Structures are given as C-alpha cells and as structure tokens.
Amino acid sequence: MTLVVVLVVALGAMLGVAGLRLAQMRSVPMASPRAYPASGPGQPGLEVSSEAWSYPSSPQVQDVLGRYFDAINSHNYGAWAATMTPAAVGEQTDAVWAKLYGKPSTQAGTIRLSRVDEVAPGRVVALVSYVTAQNPDDAPNNLKLSQVCWRVSYALAGTPPKIDVSGPSSVTLGSC
C-alpha cells in the first residue's frame, strides 16, 4: 500500500513538473534580436540569449546553427547537409536546396538563439529569429520583400545534434 502511494505521489510530481515546463514554454515569447537592421540582413554571427546559454546542450546547438547559417550564406549545399539529419538531406537534394537557399542574393543575419528546450533524451528544440535580405524575386513566394524577418523553432536530434525535419518545428515570417 505504501509503495502505491509513493508511486502515485511521484507520478503526480512528474506530471506537475512537465505541465509547469510546458506552461513556461508557451508563456515565454521568443525573444527578438536587440534591433532589426534598417536594411540588409545585419551581422551574420549568432547571438545567444542568457536563457539559451543556460541549457547544457547550448554549445552544441550553437555550433550546428552557426554552421547552418554559414552554409546558407555561402550557398554551400555540402556544408548545409553536414548540419542536417540524413532524413532532411534525403528530402532536399542539391537541386531542391539550390532553389530554396542557393540564390546568390540571399543572405541571413541578425541571428539570435533565444531558447533551447530539451524535449526528450537526445532531442532539443531551438528557438531562433533572424533576418534575410535578398532580391525580392528571390524572397519566399508569399512575401516578395527585400528584407524578411523569420522566427523558427528548429528540432535537433542526435549527438552531436543535427537539424531534424521530422521533429516539432514552426516557422513564421513577415516584414521587419
């Protein structure tokens, strides 16, 4: 009987902590960069919030995201593929990737890692905002602007982590 009570209390505590963590994730807005550039993408380096620094996997997440954005800015499919899971690479061949990211006018900057959340062992979600500058003809189909502001949650999996398209993610974009 005592064991049952202990198990019920422990399970309740675990569910309470999980619920609290989920509530925190939903109630904390994703931080934006300190200031958007008036034109262009801004600096290409990765800025990291103090909250994102506090997660144990933050250095590995910073590394993969830095290499991801460097690959996009240098229009280097091979470098981009090295930051992605095999499933993601399988979905975006070099030709498909070139249409999405290989446009010479597109550059990303003002990149901010706001938060890293552990969602399961070996799986994290990174909340990132950034700015792209491009020829409006190279901008996303639904937003033909020379400057676009993005807010993305990237799912990462594995050790070292790689961006995983099969994990939870979201993308919002708009004018800056």
C-alpha positions as CSV (number, residue, x, y, z in Angstrom):
1,M,0.0,0.0,0.0
2,T,2.8,2.4,0.9
3,L,4.5,1.7,-2.4
4,V,1.4,2.5,-4.3
5,V,1.0,5.9,-2.5
6,V,4.7,6.7,-3.2
7,L,4.3,5.8,-6.9
8,V,1.1,7.9,-7.2
9,V,2.8,10.9,-5.5
10,A,5.9,10.5,-7.7
11,L,3.9,10.3,-10.9
12,G,1.8,13.3,-9.8
13,A,5.0,15.3,-9.2
14,M,6.5,14.3,-12.5
15,L,3.3,15.3,-14.4
16,G,3.2,18.6,-12.4
17,V,6.7,19.4,-13.4
18,A,6.1,18.5,-17.0
19,G,2.9,20.6,-17.1
20,L,4.8,23.6,-15.5
21,R,7.6,23.3,-18.1
22,L,5.0,23.2,-20.9
23,A,3.3,26.2,-19.5
24,Q,6.6,28.1,-19.3
25,M,7.4,27.2,-22.9
26,R,4.1,28.6,-24.0
27,S,4.1,31.7,-21.9
28,V,7.6,32.9,-22.7
29,P,7.7,34.8,-26.0
30,M,10.6,34.1,-28.3
31,A,13.0,37.0,-27.9
32,S,13.8,39.0,-31.0
33,P,17.2,40.4,-31.8
34,R,18.0,43.5,-29.9
35,A,17.3,45.6,-33.0
36,Y,16.5,44.9,-36.6
37,P,18.7,46.5,-39.2
38,A,17.2,49.3,-41.3
39,S,18.3,47.5,-44.4
40,G,20.2,44.3,-45.2
41,P,20.4,41.2,-43.0
42,G,22.6,42.6,-40.3
43,Q,25.6,40.8,-38.8
44,P,25.9,37.2,-39.8
45,G,27.1,35.9,-36.4
46,L,24.9,34.0,-33.9
47,E,23.8,36.0,-30.9
48,V,22.8,33.9,-27.9
49,S,20.3,34.9,-25.1
50,S,21.3,34.3,-21.5
51,E,18.4,31.9,-21.2
52,A,19.7,29.8,-24.2
53,W,23.2,29.8,-22.6
54,S,21.8,28.1,-19.5
55,Y,21.0,24.8,-21.2
56,P,23.6,22.0,-21.1
57,S,23.3,21.4,-24.8
58,S,23.6,25.0,-25.8
59,P,27.3,24.9,-27.0
60,Q,26.5,22.0,-29.4
61,V,23.3,23.7,-30.6
62,Q,25.2,27.0,-31.2
63,D,27.8,25.1,-33.2
64,V,25.3,23.4,-35.5
65,L,23.2,26.6,-36.0
66,G,26.3,28.7,-36.7
67,R,27.4,26.2,-39.4
68,Y,23.9,26.0,-40.8
69,F,23.7,29.8,-41.3
70,D,27.3,29.9,-42.6
71,A,26.3,27.3,-45.2
72,I,23.2,29.2,-46.3
73,N,25.2,32.5,-46.5
74,S,28.0,30.8,-48.6
75,H,25.4,28.8,-50.7
76,N,27.2,25.6,-49.8
77,Y,25.0,22.5,-50.0
78,G,27.6,20.2,-48.7
79,A,28.2,22.3,-45.6
80,W,24.4,22.7,-45.1
81,A,23.9,18.9,-45.4
82,A,26.5,18.3,-42.7
83,T,24.2,20.2,-40.2
84,M,21.1,18.1,-41.1
85,T,19.9,14.6,-40.3
86,P,20.0,12.1,-43.1
87,A,16.2,12.3,-43.5
88,A,16.4,16.1,-44.1
89,V,19.2,15.7,-46.6
90,G,17.1,13.0,-48.4
91,E,14.2,15.4,-48.6
92,Q,16.2,18.3,-50.0
93,T,18.6,17.2,-52.8
94,D,21.2,19.6,-54.1
95,A,18.8,20.8,-56.8
96,V,15.9,21.4,-54.5
97,W,18.1,23.1,-51.9
98,A,19.6,25.4,-54.6
99,K,16.1,26.7,-55.4
100,L,15.4,27.4,-51.7
101,Y,18.7,28.6,-50.4
102,G,21.2,28.8,-53.3
103,K,20.1,32.2,-54.6
104,P,23.1,34.5,-54.7
105,S,21.2,37.5,-53.5
106,T,20.0,35.8,-50.2
107,Q,22.0,36.5,-47.0
108,A,20.9,35.8,-43.4
109,G,22.0,37.9,-40.4
110,T,20.9,39.3,-37.1
111,I,20.6,35.7,-35.9
112,R,19.5,35.1,-32.3
113,L,19.2,31.9,-30.5
114,S,16.6,32.7,-27.8
115,R,15.9,29.4,-26.2
116,V,16.9,25.7,-26.1
117,D,14.4,23.2,-24.8
118,E,15.1,19.5,-24.1
119,V,12.1,17.6,-25.4
120,A,13.4,14.1,-25.0
121,P,16.8,12.4,-24.5
122,G,18.9,13.5,-27.5
123,R,16.2,15.8,-28.8
124,V,16.0,19.6,-28.4
125,V,14.1,22.5,-29.9
126,A,16.0,25.7,-30.6
127,L,14.0,28.9,-31.0
128,V,15.8,31.2,-33.4
129,S,15.0,34.6,-35.1
130,Y,16.9,36.1,-38.0
131,V,16.7,38.4,-40.9
132,T,17.2,37.7,-44.6
133,A,18.0,40.2,-47.2
134,Q,17.5,39.3,-50.9
135,N,16.4,40.4,-54.2
136,P,12.5,40.5,-53.9
137,D,12.3,38.0,-56.7
138,D,14.4,35.5,-54.5
139,A,12.2,36.1,-51.5
140,P,9.6,33.5,-50.3
141,N,6.7,33.2,-52.7
142,N,4.2,34.7,-50.2
143,L,6.4,37.6,-49.2
144,K,8.3,39.2,-52.0
145,L,10.3,41.7,-50.0
146,S,14.0,42.7,-49.9
147,Q,14.1,42.1,-46.1
148,V,12.2,39.3,-44.3
149,C,12.2,38.6,-40.5
150,W,11.9,35.0,-39.5
151,R,11.1,33.2,-36.3
152,V,11.7,29.5,-36.4
153,S,11.8,26.6,-34.0
154,Y,14.4,24.1,-35.2
155,A,14.1,20.5,-34.0
156,L,17.6,18.9,-33.4
157,A,18.4,15.3,-32.7
158,G,21.4,13.1,-32.0
159,T,24.9,13.6,-30.6
160,P,26.2,15.9,-31.8
161,P,22.8,17.4,-32.7
162,K,21.7,17.9,-36.2
163,I,18.6,19.7,-37.5
164,D,15.8,17.2,-37.9
165,V,12.9,17.9,-40.2
166,S,10.9,15.1,-38.7
167,G,10.8,16.8,-35.3
168,P,8.5,19.6,-34.0
169,S,9.1,22.9,-35.7
170,S,7.3,26.0,-36.7
171,V,8.1,29.0,-39.0
172,T,6.7,32.5,-39.0
173,L,7.9,35.2,-41.3
174,G,7.0,38.7,-42.1
175,S,8.2,42.2,-42.9
176,C,10.7,43.6,-40.5
